[in-house]
Amino acid sequence: MTAPIPVLRLEGIVKTFPGVRALDGVSLSVMPGEVHALMGENGAGKSTLMKVLGGIHAPDTGQIFIAEEPTVMTSPQQAKAKGVVFIHQELSLADELSVAENIFLGELPLKSFGRVDWTKLYADTDAILKTLNVGFDAKTRVGDLSIANQQMVEIGRALTVNPRAVIFDEPTASLTDAEKVVLFKVIADLQTKGVGIIYISHRMEEIFKITDRISVLRDGQYRGTLTTADTSEDEVTQLMIGRSLDLSRNTSHHALGDVALEVRGLCCGKLFHDVSFALRKGEVLGFYGLVGAGRTEIAETLFGLRTPRAGQILLNGQEVKITSPIEAIRHGISLVPEDRKHQGLVLGMNCRDNMTLPQIDDLTAGPFVSDGAEVAIFDHYRDKLDIRTPGWHQTVGNLSGGNQQKIVIGKWLSMRPQVLIVDEPTRGIDVGSKAEIHNLIRDLGAQGYAVIVISSEMPEVLHVSDRIIAMFSGRVMREFTSEEVTEDNLVQAISGIEANKFVEGR
């Protein structure tokens, strides 16, 4: 029987930028109907390799083959014409246009005299949306959709052609668990049609759930390809970073200080109700729950982005009223947001200016900002947090995800907060940088900071937290110490089982 031909093959790809060899002889093949994971730390070369494949960068040497035919990619449009379609992590949609116009942008069906065939456009779009099982139609304005639904529109673009290969770059970063199920069904449907899938993700549980093989890059070099069913997370991690990771429970013990933050009966409409907890100095308090449990909304309320309808917030035993982020900052509460790129950073600004932005008024000398004071702050936290950048002048958008997150954390640490809230601390960050962020959070607790960590990843919340609050449907269900928590009782608490027991026992 003749062996199947790869739908896509890269052979010996080399790409050099001034002073940096981003890709050093990388080879990769994707078979029909295969989901092939591409993994590596931020900066390993994944994005550069995909830009070479997509015609954005021309390789210095090496060859691209589509169904074993040599191909030169000169533009994204040519890549799509060749059957190679990208689903980018960063959304590239036009908010003011409809879903249909976005999905078929540049390829609108036309009637005579160049008129748009709206009937066909909407019908073709609704057919695509039906396969995605979404709750909006072709005429919906994209700007009115949630980020998760906008991601589904991006995926819909790939279905306008009969692709040979589809590249998914962190496709679940903004999706709920229910939407992930739909995405994985779309991927499975593409597999049955013989489409090859390249799946880029830092989420190990997804990689081991849906992929067939895993290829790893490190420092721009190909490190090997593993069969998913025959490998382990530890083996993949060692290929990626050259070492194993410590994902043990948090068993560290250090003296805790007085209560820094106390919340009593806090309510905010239908988002969360009757939330009470206390946080001590030197403690890392984890919040864990499903999407919609109210964790992020509590953080936003503490930071003044939402107004509570009832309840009290006390800092060092004194009740405070927080109606804006400015007031929260004045009271010593800082928030590292879930979406660092849109809410935590100004990507076009340099590292120094991002880090000192909240305290710029305090760094003025007359009418001018003190450059020396700004640089001193940046240098201190660059060393303290091990931020890897050539210098303060580097544009923050050019840093890896882990270093961007350290910039956001450093920005708030420089304000000397009483309470530091970190929402999804390692979202979109590679496993090596995850370990660094985890160690940083635990070190902050040991240094006496009062820290709240909100995470959707059970291993993460177990690894960094001294205590864990489990939430379900806007309510605190249970509170666990690191010694008494188990995966089973934590899952029960966040899925409402504890709530049902409470109702039945009344």
PAPA-253010 format. One record per residue (C-alpha): residue in three letters; y, x, z. Coordinates in Angstrom, 2 decimals, always signed. Layout:
residues N
(ALA (Y X Z))
...
***
This chain:
residues 506
(MET (+0.00 +0.00 +0.00))
(THR (+3.42 +1.37 -0.99))
(ALA (+5.63 +2.29 +1.94))
(PRO (+8.81 +0.20 +2.19))
(ILE (+12.03 +1.75 +0.93))
(PRO (+14.90 +2.13 +3.45))
(VAL (+17.75 -0.26 +2.80))
(LEU (+20.08 +2.49 +3.93))
(ARG (+19.67 +6.23 +4.38))
(LEU (+22.12 +8.94 +5.41))
(GLU (+21.14 +12.52 +4.75))
(GLY (+22.77 +15.63 +6.25))
(ILE (+26.22 +14.09 +6.83))
(VAL (+28.86 +16.63 +7.87))
(LYS (+32.46 +15.72 +8.68))
(THR (+35.07 +18.12 +10.04))
(PHE (+38.56 +17.38 +11.26))
(PRO (+41.10 +20.11 +12.14))
(GLY (+39.44 +22.08 +14.92))
(VAL (+36.58 +19.61 +15.43))
(ARG (+33.21 +19.17 +13.73))
(ALA (+32.72 +15.45 +14.35))
(LEU (+29.39 +15.23 +12.50))
(ASP (+27.03 +18.14 +12.07))
(GLY (+24.22 +17.35 +9.62))
(VAL (+23.41 +13.79 +10.76))
(SER (+20.53 +11.92 +9.10))
(LEU (+19.53 +8.31 +9.68))
(SER (+17.44 +5.67 +7.92))
(VAL (+17.27 +1.89 +8.36))
(MET (+14.27 -0.09 +7.12))
(PRO (+14.26 -3.68 +5.80))
(GLY (+14.22 -6.18 +8.67))
(GLU (+14.72 -3.48 +11.29))
(VAL (+17.20 -3.51 +14.16))
(HIS (+18.08 +0.15 +14.58))
(ALA (+20.17 +1.12 +17.61))
(LEU (+22.72 +3.92 +17.31))
(MET (+23.55 +5.34 +20.72))
(GLY (+25.60 +8.16 +22.15))
(GLU (+28.43 +8.83 +24.55))
(ASN (+32.02 +8.08 +23.54))
(GLY (+32.96 +10.94 +21.23))
(ALA (+29.36 +11.58 +20.14))
(GLY (+30.20 +10.76 +16.51))
(LYS (+29.03 +7.15 +16.14))
(SER (+32.38 +5.79 +14.95))
(THR (+32.92 +8.69 +12.55))
(LEU (+29.45 +8.18 +11.06))
(MET (+30.14 +4.49 +10.51))
(LYS (+33.53 +5.28 +8.94))
(VAL (+31.77 +7.62 +6.51))
(LEU (+29.31 +4.87 +5.69))
(GLY (+32.16 +2.40 +5.25))
(GLY (+34.19 +4.55 +2.88))
(ILE (+37.02 +5.23 +5.32))
(HIS (+36.14 +8.93 +5.59))
(ALA (+34.61 +11.04 +2.82))
(PRO (+31.87 +13.37 +4.13))
(ASP (+32.33 +17.10 +3.65))
(THR (+28.68 +17.35 +2.68))
(GLY (+25.70 +15.01 +2.75))
(GLN (+24.59 +11.92 +0.87))
(ILE (+24.44 +8.15 +1.31))
(PHE (+21.54 +6.24 -0.26))
(ILE (+21.38 +2.46 -0.71))
(ALA (+17.78 +1.47 -1.47))
(GLU (+17.23 +5.16 -2.32))
(GLU (+20.02 +5.17 -4.93))
(PRO (+22.71 +7.83 -4.28))
(THR (+26.01 +6.14 -3.48))
(VAL (+29.55 +7.35 -2.93))
(MET (+31.55 +5.03 -0.65))
(THR (+35.27 +5.13 -1.38))
(SER (+36.50 +2.04 +0.49))
(PRO (+35.36 -0.75 +2.83))
(GLN (+35.56 -3.16 -0.11))
(GLN (+33.11 -1.03 -2.07))
(ALA (+30.81 -0.81 +0.95))
(LYS (+30.73 -4.60 +1.18))
(ALA (+30.12 -4.87 -2.57))
(LYS (+27.14 -2.54 -2.08))
(GLY (+25.83 -4.86 +0.63))
(VAL (+26.94 -2.91 +3.72))
(VAL (+28.88 -5.17 +6.08))
(PHE (+30.61 -4.24 +9.36))
(ILE (+31.14 -6.38 +12.45))
(HIS (+33.80 -4.43 +14.31))
(GLN (+34.33 -4.45 +18.06))
(GLU (+38.09 -4.68 +17.55))
(LEU (+38.95 -8.05 +16.06))
(SER (+40.82 -8.02 +12.75))
(LEU (+41.68 -11.68 +12.35))
(ALA (+44.86 -13.48 +11.28))
(ASP (+45.69 -15.84 +14.15))
(GLU (+47.85 -18.20 +12.06))
(LEU (+45.16 -18.82 +9.43))
(SER (+42.22 -21.17 +9.66))
(VAL (+38.65 -20.08 +10.38))
(ALA (+37.78 -20.67 +6.71))
(GLU (+40.68 -18.56 +5.44))
(ASN (+39.72 -15.72 +7.78))
(ILE (+36.05 -15.75 +6.86))
(PHE (+36.74 -15.70 +3.12))
(LEU (+39.94 -13.65 +3.25))
(GLY (+40.32 -11.84 -0.06))
(GLU (+37.48 -13.87 -1.54))
(LEU (+38.85 -17.42 -1.52))
(PRO (+37.08 -19.69 -4.05))
(LEU (+39.45 -20.61 -6.88))
(LYS (+39.84 -23.43 -9.36))
(SER (+41.79 -23.32 -12.60))
(PHE (+45.23 -21.69 -12.65))
(GLY (+44.40 -19.68 -9.51))
(ARG (+44.42 -22.66 -7.15))
(VAL (+42.32 -22.45 -3.99))
(ASP (+39.27 -24.72 -4.04))
(TRP (+39.77 -26.03 -0.50))
(THR (+36.83 -28.42 -0.64))
(LYS (+34.40 -25.62 -1.49))
(LEU (+36.06 -23.26 +0.98))
(TYR (+35.64 -25.66 +3.90))
(ALA (+32.11 -26.67 +2.87))
(ASP (+30.95 -23.05 +2.55))
(THR (+32.56 -22.16 +5.86))
(ASP (+31.03 -25.10 +7.73))
(ALA (+27.62 -24.09 +6.38))
(ILE (+28.09 -20.62 +7.86))
(LEU (+29.37 -22.02 +11.16))
(LYS (+26.33 -24.27 +11.38))
(THR (+24.04 -21.23 +11.38))
(LEU (+26.15 -19.77 +14.21))
(ASN (+25.88 -22.97 +16.24))
(VAL (+29.55 -22.89 +17.30))
(GLY (+31.73 -25.72 +18.56))
(PHE (+34.60 -25.46 +16.07))
(ASP (+35.01 -26.20 +12.38))
(ALA (+36.38 -24.53 +9.26))
(LYS (+39.92 -25.92 +9.65))
(THR (+40.44 -24.67 +13.22))
(ARG (+43.34 -22.24 +13.66))
(VAL (+41.86 -18.89 +14.71))
(GLY (+44.65 -18.25 +17.24))
(ASP (+43.50 -21.35 +19.15))
(LEU (+40.00 -19.93 +19.69))
(SER (+38.79 -17.95 +22.67))
(ILE (+38.09 -14.24 +22.21))
(ALA (+34.37 -14.99 +22.23))
(ASN (+34.71 -17.57 +19.44))
(GLN (+36.93 -15.22 +17.46))
(GLN (+34.06 -12.71 +17.66))
(MET (+31.80 -15.37 +16.14))
(VAL (+34.30 -15.73 +13.26))
(GLU (+34.01 -11.97 +12.68))
(ILE (+30.24 -12.35 +12.52))
(GLY (+30.66 -15.24 +10.09))
(ARG (+32.36 -12.86 +7.66))
(ALA (+29.11 -10.93 +7.28))
(LEU (+27.34 -14.07 +6.12))
(THR (+29.59 -14.63 +3.09))
(VAL (+27.51 -12.17 +1.09))
(ASN (+23.81 -11.36 +0.89))
(PRO (+23.98 -8.11 +2.85))
(ARG (+21.46 -5.31 +2.69))
(ALA (+22.65 -3.79 +5.96))
(VAL (+24.88 -5.13 +8.73))
(ILE (+26.46 -2.87 +11.34))
(PHE (+27.25 -4.48 +14.69))
(ASP (+29.65 -2.46 +16.87))
(GLU (+29.50 -3.63 +20.51))
(PRO (+29.17 -7.26 +19.33))
(THR (+28.55 -8.79 +22.78))
(ALA (+31.54 -7.22 +24.57))
(SER (+33.38 -10.57 +24.61))
(LEU (+30.47 -13.00 +24.48))
(THR (+29.05 -15.22 +27.20))
(ASP (+25.32 -15.26 +27.89))
(ALA (+24.93 -18.45 +25.85))
(GLU (+26.83 -16.93 +22.91))
(LYS (+24.67 -13.81 +23.10))
(VAL (+21.61 -15.99 +22.56))
(VAL (+23.20 -17.38 +19.39))
(LEU (+24.10 -13.86 +18.20))
(PHE (+20.56 -12.60 +18.75))
(LYS (+19.24 -15.58 +16.78))
(VAL (+21.60 -14.69 +13.91))
(ILE (+20.28 -11.13 +14.01))
(ALA (+16.69 -12.40 +14.03))
(ASP (+17.44 -14.61 +11.02))
(LEU (+18.90 -11.63 +9.16))
(GLN (+15.74 -9.68 +9.97))
(THR (+13.52 -12.33 +8.43))
(LYS (+15.54 -11.98 +5.22))
(GLY (+14.86 -8.24 +5.13))
(VAL (+18.37 -7.19 +6.17))
(GLY (+18.60 -3.88 +8.02))
(ILE (+20.68 -3.90 +11.20))
(ILE (+22.50 -0.98 +12.84))
(TYR (+23.28 -2.04 +16.40))
(ILE (+25.80 +0.03 +18.37))
(SER (+25.94 -0.78 +22.07))
(HIS (+26.13 +0.86 +25.49))
(ARG (+24.14 -1.99 +27.04))
(MET (+20.62 -0.77 +27.62))
(GLU (+19.20 -4.22 +28.37))
(GLU (+20.28 -5.43 +24.92))
(ILE (+18.97 -2.31 +23.19))
(PHE (+15.53 -2.73 +24.72))
(LYS (+15.51 -6.47 +24.05))
(ILE (+16.27 -6.64 +20.33))
(THR (+15.88 -3.23 +18.68))
(ASP (+12.94 -1.58 +16.95))
(ARG (+14.11 +2.04 +16.98))
(ILE (+16.85 +4.03 +18.69))
(SER (+18.68 +7.00 +17.18))
(VAL (+20.83 +9.17 +19.44))
(LEU (+23.87 +11.33 +18.67))
(ARG (+25.32 +13.92 +21.02))
(ASP (+28.34 +16.11 +20.27))
(GLY (+28.20 +15.11 +16.60))
(GLN (+24.57 +16.12 +16.19))
(TYR (+21.47 +14.03 +15.61))
(ARG (+19.24 +14.31 +18.69))
(GLY (+16.28 +12.20 +17.64))
(THR (+14.89 +8.75 +16.92))
(LEU (+12.68 +6.89 +19.40))
(THR (+10.52 +3.80 +19.01))
(THR (+12.00 +1.29 +21.44))
(ALA (+8.66 -0.05 +22.64))
(ASP (+7.42 +3.46 +23.45))
(THR (+10.43 +4.88 +25.29))
(SER (+12.43 +4.25 +28.46))
(GLU (+16.05 +4.05 +29.55))
(ASP (+15.73 +7.42 +31.25))
(GLU (+14.41 +9.12 +28.10))
(VAL (+17.23 +7.64 +26.00))
(THR (+19.81 +8.65 +28.62))
(GLN (+18.54 +12.23 +28.71))
(LEU (+18.87 +12.45 +24.92))
(MET (+22.40 +11.07 +25.12))
(ILE (+23.83 +13.17 +27.94))
(GLY (+21.23 +15.84 +28.63))
(ARG (+20.46 +14.65 +32.16))
(SER (+19.08 +11.69 +34.12))
(LEU (+21.37 +9.23 +35.88))
(ASP (+21.35 +8.18 +39.52))
(LEU (+21.11 +4.38 +39.51))
(SER (+19.87 +4.05 +43.09))
(ARG (+21.17 +1.53 +45.58))
(ASN (+24.29 +2.38 +47.54))
(THR (+22.91 +3.79 +50.78))
(SER (+25.96 +5.82 +51.74))
(HIS (+27.28 +5.24 +55.22))
(HIS (+30.76 +6.10 +56.42))
(ALA (+33.03 +4.66 +59.07))
(LEU (+34.98 +1.60 +57.99))
(GLY (+38.52 +0.93 +59.09))
(ASP (+40.37 -2.23 +60.03))
(VAL (+40.45 -5.32 +57.84))
(ALA (+42.82 -4.62 +54.94))
(LEU (+42.53 -7.98 +53.16))
(GLU (+41.43 -11.36 +54.40))
(VAL (+41.18 -14.51 +52.31))
(ARG (+40.83 -17.92 +54.00))
(GLY (+39.93 -21.11 +52.16))
(LEU (+41.53 -20.06 +48.89))
(CYS (+41.47 -22.73 +46.16))
(CYS (+42.73 -22.76 +42.57))
(GLY (+42.08 -26.08 +40.85))
(LYS (+38.64 -26.26 +39.23))
(LEU (+38.37 -22.47 +38.93))
(PHE (+37.28 -21.75 +42.49))
(HIS (+37.23 -23.59 +45.81))
(ASP (+37.24 -22.69 +49.51))
(VAL (+36.79 -18.95 +49.01))
(SER (+36.86 -16.89 +52.19))
(PHE (+36.05 -13.22 +52.77))
(ALA (+37.33 -10.07 +54.46))
(LEU (+37.61 -6.54 +53.08))
(ARG (+37.87 -3.48 +55.32))
(LYS (+39.44 -0.11 +54.63))
(GLY (+36.82 +2.27 +53.26))
(GLU (+34.66 -0.57 +51.93))
(VAL (+33.56 -1.38 +48.39))
(LEU (+33.02 -5.14 +48.13))
(GLY (+31.16 -6.32 +45.03))
(PHE (+31.57 -9.75 +43.42))
(TYR (+28.63 -10.84 +41.27))
(GLY (+28.02 -14.06 +39.37))
(LEU (+27.54 -15.67 +35.99))
(VAL (+30.34 -16.27 +33.49))
(GLY (+32.51 -19.09 +34.87))
(ALA (+31.68 -18.34 +38.51))
(GLY (+35.35 -17.70 +39.28))
(ARG (+35.24 -13.96 +40.06))
(THR (+37.98 -12.82 +37.67))
(GLU (+40.11 -15.84 +38.57))
(ILE (+40.05 -14.82 +42.24))
(ALA (+41.22 -11.33 +41.27))
(GLU (+44.00 -12.79 +39.12))
(THR (+45.12 -15.00 +42.01))
(LEU (+45.24 -12.06 +44.41))
(PHE (+47.32 -10.19 +41.81))
(GLY (+49.77 -13.06 +41.35))
(LEU (+48.67 -14.11 +37.87))
(ARG (+47.54 -17.50 +39.18))
(THR (+48.98 -19.71 +41.89))
(PRO (+46.53 -20.99 +44.53))
(ARG (+46.65 -24.65 +45.55))
(ALA (+45.51 -23.97 +49.08))
(GLY (+44.41 -21.18 +51.37))
(GLN (+45.80 -18.00 +52.89))
(ILE (+45.96 -14.35 +51.88))
(LEU (+46.42 -11.87 +54.73))
(LEU (+47.13 -8.15 +54.44))
(ASN (+46.62 -6.11 +57.62))
(GLY (+46.57 -9.37 +59.57))
(GLN (+49.85 -10.71 +58.18))
(GLU (+49.94 -13.70 +55.82))
(VAL (+51.60 -12.98 +52.47))
(LYS (+52.66 -15.21 +49.58))
(ILE (+51.97 -13.70 +46.16))
(THR (+53.44 -15.52 +43.17))
(SER (+53.69 -12.69 +40.64))
(PRO (+52.17 -9.28 +39.85))
(ILE (+55.45 -7.67 +40.98))
(GLU (+54.98 -9.17 +44.45))
(ALA (+51.32 -8.14 +44.48))
(ILE (+52.27 -4.54 +43.67))
(ARG (+54.95 -4.58 +46.38))
(HIS (+52.31 -5.72 +48.87))
(GLY (+49.98 -2.93 +47.78))
(ILE (+47.48 -4.88 +45.64))
(SER (+46.51 -3.35 +42.30))
(LEU (+44.28 -4.74 +39.54))
(VAL (+42.32 -2.77 +36.94))
(PRO (+41.78 -5.65 +34.47))
(GLU (+38.64 -6.59 +32.59))
(ASP (+40.26 -5.95 +29.19))
(ARG (+41.83 -2.52 +29.61))
(LYS (+42.94 -2.19 +25.98))
(HIS (+45.04 -5.36 +25.95))
(GLN (+45.90 -5.80 +29.64))
(GLY (+45.71 -2.35 +31.20))
(LEU (+47.14 +0.07 +28.63))
(VAL (+49.78 +0.44 +25.96))
(LEU (+47.56 +2.10 +23.38))
(GLY (+50.38 +3.56 +21.31))
(MET (+51.98 +5.34 +24.29))
(ASN (+50.95 +8.71 +25.67))
(CYS (+48.82 +9.30 +28.76))
(ARG (+51.71 +10.25 +31.04))
(ASP (+53.82 +7.19 +30.24))
(ASN (+50.84 +4.86 +30.68))
(MET (+50.06 +6.31 +34.08))
(THR (+53.61 +6.11 +35.43))
(LEU (+54.65 +2.79 +33.85))
(PRO (+54.50 +0.58 +37.01))
(GLN (+56.72 +2.97 +39.01))
(ILE (+59.19 +4.00 +36.32))
(ASP (+62.13 +2.65 +38.35))
(ASP (+61.22 +5.02 +41.19))
(LEU (+61.14 +8.06 +38.90))
(THR (+64.69 +7.94 +37.61))
(ALA (+67.29 +10.63 +38.16))
(GLY (+70.55 +8.81 +37.51))
(PRO (+70.19 +6.92 +34.22))
(PHE (+67.27 +9.07 +33.08))
(VAL (+63.57 +9.17 +33.86))
(SER (+62.48 +12.40 +35.53))
(ASP (+60.04 +14.00 +33.09))
(GLY (+59.03 +16.53 +35.73))
(ALA (+58.06 +13.83 +38.23))
(GLU (+56.06 +11.95 +35.59))
(VAL (+54.18 +15.06 +34.49))
(ALA (+53.44 +15.98 +38.11))
(ILE (+51.88 +12.56 +38.73))
(PHE (+49.81 +12.77 +35.55))
(ASP (+48.63 +16.32 +36.27))
(HIS (+47.58 +15.36 +39.81))
(TYR (+45.43 +12.40 +38.73))
(ARG (+44.11 +14.14 +35.63))
(ASP (+42.60 +16.74 +37.95))
(LYS (+41.61 +14.27 +40.67))
(LEU (+39.81 +11.91 +38.27))
(ASP (+38.66 +14.55 +35.75))
(ILE (+40.47 +12.88 +32.83))
(ARG (+39.54 +14.76 +29.68))
(THR (+42.53 +15.03 +27.39))
(PRO (+44.37 +17.96 +25.77))
(GLY (+47.48 +17.03 +27.74))
(TRP (+49.83 +14.29 +28.84))
(HIS (+51.23 +13.92 +25.30))
(GLN (+47.91 +12.61 +23.91))
(THR (+48.11 +9.00 +22.68))
(VAL (+45.98 +6.97 +25.07))
(GLY (+44.44 +4.96 +22.21))
(ASN (+42.75 +8.17 +21.03))
(LEU (+40.87 +8.70 +24.30))
(SER (+37.28 +7.65 +24.92))
(GLY (+36.67 +4.41 +26.81))
(GLY (+35.78 +6.25 +30.01))
(ASN (+38.94 +8.34 +29.96))
(GLN (+41.05 +5.27 +29.17))
(GLN (+39.57 +3.57 +32.23))
(LYS (+40.41 +6.60 +34.36))
(ILE (+44.02 +6.42 +33.13))
(VAL (+44.23 +2.79 +34.31))
(ILE (+42.67 +3.65 +37.67))
(GLY (+44.95 +6.66 +38.06))
(LYS (+47.98 +4.49 +37.27))
(TRP (+47.23 +2.28 +40.25))
(LEU (+46.08 +5.03 +42.60))
(SER (+49.43 +6.73 +42.05))
(MET (+51.00 +3.61 +43.62))
(ARG (+48.91 +4.22 +46.79))
(PRO (+47.51 +0.66 +46.96))
(GLN (+46.15 -0.97 +50.08))
(VAL (+43.69 -2.96 +47.96))
(LEU (+42.30 -1.85 +44.58))
(ILE (+40.56 -4.51 +42.46))
(VAL (+38.45 -3.26 +39.56))
(ASP (+37.21 -5.94 +37.14))
(GLU (+34.22 -4.93 +34.95))
(PRO (+34.80 -1.21 +35.57))
(THR (+32.45 +0.09 +32.86))
(ARG (+32.67 -2.49 +30.09))
(GLY (+32.44 -0.73 +26.72))
(ILE (+31.82 +2.67 +28.33))
(ASP (+28.88 +4.96 +27.56))
(VAL (+26.24 +5.71 +30.18))
(GLY (+27.54 +9.17 +31.04))
(SER (+31.05 +7.90 +31.69))
(LYS (+29.59 +4.95 +33.62))
(ALA (+28.07 +7.37 +36.09))
(GLU (+31.45 +9.07 +36.52))
(ILE (+33.24 +5.75 +37.13))
(HIS (+30.54 +4.69 +39.62))
(ASN (+30.89 +7.96 +41.53))
(LEU (+34.67 +7.59 +41.47))
(ILE (+34.51 +4.09 +42.98))
(ARG (+32.17 +5.22 +45.73))
(ASP (+34.39 +8.24 +46.43))
(LEU (+37.43 +5.97 +46.73))
(GLY (+35.61 +3.97 +49.39))
(ALA (+34.70 +7.16 +51.24))
(GLN (+38.38 +8.19 +51.11))
(GLY (+39.38 +4.99 +52.90))
(TYR (+40.48 +2.77 +50.02))
(ALA (+39.68 -0.95 +50.23))
(VAL (+38.03 -1.70 +46.88))
(ILE (+36.85 -4.91 +45.21))
(VAL (+34.50 -4.47 +42.24))
(ILE (+33.74 -7.38 +39.90))
(SER (+30.77 -6.78 +37.61))
(SER (+28.38 -8.68 +35.37))
(GLU (+25.81 -5.87 +35.61))
(MET (+23.39 -6.15 +38.53))
(PRO (+22.47 -2.42 +38.64))
(GLU (+26.16 -1.57 +38.78))
(VAL (+27.08 -3.91 +41.61))
(LEU (+24.02 -2.79 +43.58))
(HIS (+24.86 +0.86 +42.98))
(VAL (+28.49 +0.90 +44.13))
(SER (+28.83 -1.88 +46.72))
(ASP (+28.64 -1.79 +50.51))
(ARG (+28.54 -5.60 +50.52))
(ILE (+28.06 -8.12 +47.72))
(ILE (+29.48 -11.64 +47.47))
(ALA (+27.43 -13.88 +45.19))
(MET (+29.34 -16.68 +43.45))
(PHE (+28.27 -19.81 +41.62))
(SER (+30.51 -22.40 +39.98))
(GLY (+33.67 -21.33 +41.81))
(ARG (+32.10 -21.06 +45.26))
(VAL (+30.91 -18.24 +47.47))
(MET (+27.17 -18.82 +47.87))
(ARG (+26.04 -15.87 +49.95))
(GLU (+27.20 -12.54 +51.28))
(PHE (+24.79 -9.59 +51.36))
(THR (+24.89 -6.13 +52.87))
(SER (+23.52 -3.31 +50.73))
(GLU (+20.48 -3.13 +53.06))
(GLU (+19.48 -6.81 +52.83))
(VAL (+20.21 -7.59 +49.18))
(THR (+17.34 -7.81 +46.70))
(GLU (+17.41 -8.61 +43.01))
(ASP (+15.55 -11.87 +43.71))
(ASN (+17.85 -13.24 +46.40))
(LEU (+20.91 -12.16 +44.42))
(VAL (+19.70 -13.98 +41.30))
(GLN (+18.90 -17.07 +43.36))
(ALA (+22.38 -17.10 +44.85))
(ILE (+24.27 -16.76 +41.55))
(SER (+22.15 -19.35 +39.74))
(GLY (+22.85 -22.18 +42.14))
(ILE (+19.49 -22.25 +43.89))
(GLU (+21.19 -21.58 +47.19))
(ALA (+23.70 -24.33 +46.37))
(ASN (+20.90 -26.82 +45.74))
(LYS (+19.25 -25.87 +49.03))
(PHE (+22.57 -26.45 +50.78))
(VAL (+22.99 -29.89 +49.22))
(GLU (+19.40 -30.91 +49.96))
(GLY (+19.69 -29.82 +53.58))
(ARG (+22.77 -31.91 +54.33))
***
